[in-house]
Amino acid sequence: MSRGPADSPAGAARHVDAISLLRRWQAPDPRQGRLREAFLEHLLAHPDGTDRGCDAGHITVGVAVLDRARAHVLLTHHRKMGRWAQLGGHCEPGDPTLAAAARREAVEESGIPDLEVAGTPLRLDRYHARCGGRDLPHLDVQFTATAPPGAVPEPVPGGDEARWFPVGALPASADEGTRALVRHALAVGTPG
């Protein structure tokens, strides 16, 4: 059962932001348009839909971090999932917007403070993942970011490893969702 936009005033603002952001977002194709509608339906039905405690699943954020030359992408090795993936994760109580959550997650997981994160989503993805001991839908709103020249990833101590990979040679364990995000990030240009 949904609790309401419950985690904080920022959580309520984030919920409103997510609805507004998705309503304004121009889906690049019909499949993305259907995901956009499903994400909006979820948010309208669940005032806590951006909170990880939402019983029906929740909005998450993903970030494709590229170098300035757009030749390399920064991935993180998720130990729990046993694979390389884009940066990102759950919204936290202090995140007032989805873009702010994306920036916080990317900076935390990369250790690179000067990332330029786009304010508009690039694409959407839906998948199931273990969360709080349950298999829940994760409705991932995905952004792009650009790292400053010479940026070296330094994740927080105890965090997952982060490493640059050539965009044309992603690790074998990267799933199709990560590969699609990288392809789309390369196709649209730099964040803005």
C-alpha positions as CSV (number, residue, x, y, z in Angstrom):
1,M,0.0,0.0,0.0
2,S,1.3,3.5,-0.9
3,R,2.1,5.8,2.0
4,G,2.0,9.2,0.2
5,P,4.9,11.4,-0.8
6,A,6.2,10.4,2.5
7,D,9.9,10.5,2.9
8,S,10.4,14.3,3.3
9,P,9.3,17.7,1.8
10,A,12.0,17.0,-0.9
11,G,10.3,13.6,-1.5
12,A,7.0,15.4,-2.2
13,A,8.8,17.9,-4.5
14,R,10.6,15.0,-6.3
15,H,7.2,13.3,-6.9
16,V,5.8,16.5,-8.5
17,D,9.0,17.0,-10.4
18,A,8.9,13.4,-11.8
19,I,5.4,13.9,-13.1
20,S,6.2,17.2,-14.6
21,L,9.4,16.0,-16.1
22,L,7.8,13.0,-17.7
23,R,4.8,14.9,-19.0
24,R,7.2,17.4,-20.8
25,W,9.6,14.7,-22.0
26,Q,9.4,13.9,-25.8
27,A,9.8,10.1,-26.2
28,P,12.1,9.3,-29.1
29,D,9.9,6.3,-30.3
30,P,6.6,4.5,-29.6
31,R,8.1,2.0,-27.2
32,Q,9.6,4.8,-25.1
33,G,6.2,6.6,-25.3
34,R,4.5,3.6,-23.8
35,L,7.0,3.4,-21.0
36,R,6.5,7.1,-20.3
37,E,2.8,6.5,-20.0
38,A,3.3,3.6,-17.7
39,F,5.7,5.6,-15.5
40,L,3.2,8.4,-15.3
41,E,0.4,6.0,-14.4
42,H,2.6,4.6,-11.7
43,L,3.3,8.0,-10.3
44,L,-0.3,9.1,-10.4
45,A,-1.4,6.0,-8.6
46,H,1.4,6.0,-6.0
47,P,2.3,9.3,-4.3
48,D,5.4,7.5,-2.9
49,G,6.3,6.2,-6.4
50,T,9.8,7.8,-6.3
51,D,10.6,6.2,-2.9
52,R,12.3,2.9,-2.6
53,G,9.7,1.8,0.0
54,C,6.8,1.9,-2.5
55,D,5.3,-1.6,-2.5
56,A,4.4,-1.4,-6.2
57,G,7.9,-0.6,-7.3
58,H,9.6,2.8,-7.7
59,I,11.3,5.3,-9.9
60,T,15.1,5.0,-10.0
61,V,17.7,7.0,-12.0
62,G,20.4,5.8,-14.3
63,V,23.3,7.8,-15.8
64,A,25.5,7.3,-18.8
65,V,28.7,9.1,-18.0
66,L,30.9,9.8,-21.1
67,D,34.2,11.4,-21.4
68,R,34.4,14.7,-23.4
69,A,35.6,12.9,-26.6
70,R,32.6,10.5,-26.3
71,A,35.0,7.6,-26.7
72,H,34.7,6.1,-23.3
73,V,31.8,5.4,-20.9
74,L,32.2,5.0,-17.1
75,L,30.6,1.9,-15.7
76,T,30.3,0.5,-12.2
77,H,30.6,-3.1,-11.2
78,H,27.6,-3.9,-9.1
79,R,28.7,-6.7,-6.8
80,K,25.1,-7.6,-5.9
81,M,24.2,-8.1,-9.6
82,G,27.6,-9.4,-10.6
83,R,27.8,-7.3,-13.7
84,W,29.0,-4.0,-15.1
85,A,26.3,-1.3,-15.5
86,Q,25.6,2.4,-15.8
87,L,25.8,4.5,-12.7
88,G,22.6,5.3,-10.8
89,G,20.3,4.0,-8.2
90,H,17.5,5.0,-5.8
91,C,16.2,8.4,-5.0
92,E,17.1,9.5,-1.5
93,P,15.1,11.6,1.0
94,G,17.1,14.8,0.2
95,D,16.8,14.6,-3.6
96,P,14.4,17.4,-4.7
97,T,14.3,16.3,-8.4
98,L,15.2,13.3,-10.5
99,A,18.0,15.2,-12.1
100,A,19.4,16.0,-8.6
101,A,19.2,12.3,-7.7
102,A,20.9,11.3,-11.0
103,R,23.8,13.8,-10.3
104,R,24.2,12.6,-6.6
105,E,24.3,9.0,-7.7
106,A,26.7,9.6,-10.5
107,V,29.1,11.6,-8.2
108,E,28.9,9.1,-5.4
109,E,29.5,6.1,-7.6
110,S,32.2,7.7,-9.7
111,G,34.0,10.0,-7.1
112,I,34.1,12.7,-9.9
113,P,32.6,15.9,-8.5
114,D,32.5,18.0,-11.6
115,L,30.1,15.9,-13.8
116,E,27.8,17.8,-16.1
117,V,24.5,16.0,-15.9
118,A,21.7,16.7,-18.4
119,G,18.5,18.1,-16.9
120,T,16.3,16.2,-19.4
121,P,16.1,12.4,-19.4
122,L,17.5,10.5,-22.4
123,R,15.4,7.3,-22.2
124,L,13.4,5.1,-19.9
125,D,14.0,1.5,-18.9
126,R,11.9,-0.9,-16.7
127,Y,13.4,-4.0,-15.0
128,H,12.9,-6.1,-11.9
129,A,15.5,-6.1,-9.1
130,R,15.8,-7.3,-5.5
131,C,15.0,-4.4,-3.1
132,G,14.3,-4.8,0.6
133,G,14.3,-8.6,0.2
134,R,11.7,-8.5,-2.6
135,D,11.7,-8.5,-6.4
136,L,10.3,-5.1,-7.3
137,P,9.8,-3.2,-10.6
138,H,12.4,-0.5,-11.0
139,L,11.2,2.3,-13.4
140,D,14.6,3.8,-14.4
141,V,14.7,7.4,-15.7
142,Q,18.0,7.6,-17.5
143,F,20.2,10.7,-18.0
144,T,23.5,11.5,-19.6
145,A,26.6,13.2,-18.1
146,T,29.9,14.3,-19.3
147,A,33.1,14.0,-17.2
148,P,35.8,16.7,-17.2
149,P,39.0,15.9,-19.2
150,G,41.3,13.5,-17.4
151,A,38.7,12.5,-14.8
152,V,39.7,9.5,-12.7
153,P,37.0,7.5,-11.0
154,E,37.4,7.3,-7.2
155,P,34.3,5.7,-5.7
156,V,33.7,6.0,-2.0
157,P,35.6,3.5,0.1
158,G,33.7,0.2,0.2
159,G,31.7,1.2,-2.9
160,D,31.6,-0.7,-6.1
161,E,34.5,-0.4,-8.6
162,A,34.1,2.1,-11.4
163,R,36.1,2.0,-14.6
164,W,36.2,3.6,-18.1
165,F,35.5,1.4,-21.1
166,P,35.7,2.2,-24.8
167,V,32.1,2.8,-26.0
168,G,32.6,0.1,-28.7
169,A,34.0,-2.5,-26.3
170,L,31.7,-2.8,-23.3
171,P,32.3,-5.7,-20.9
172,A,30.5,-8.9,-21.6
173,S,28.6,-8.7,-18.4
174,A,26.9,-5.4,-19.4
175,D,23.2,-6.1,-20.0
176,E,21.1,-4.9,-22.9
177,G,19.7,-2.0,-20.8
178,T,23.2,-0.6,-20.3
179,R,24.2,-1.1,-23.9
180,A,21.0,0.6,-25.1
181,L,21.7,3.6,-22.8
182,V,25.2,4.0,-24.1
183,R,24.0,3.7,-27.7
184,H,21.3,6.4,-27.1
185,A,23.8,8.6,-25.3
186,L,26.2,8.5,-28.2
187,A,23.4,9.2,-30.7
188,V,22.0,12.4,-29.1
189,G,25.1,14.5,-28.3
190,T,26.3,16.2,-25.1
191,P,24.2,16.9,-22.0
192,G,22.4,20.1,-21.9
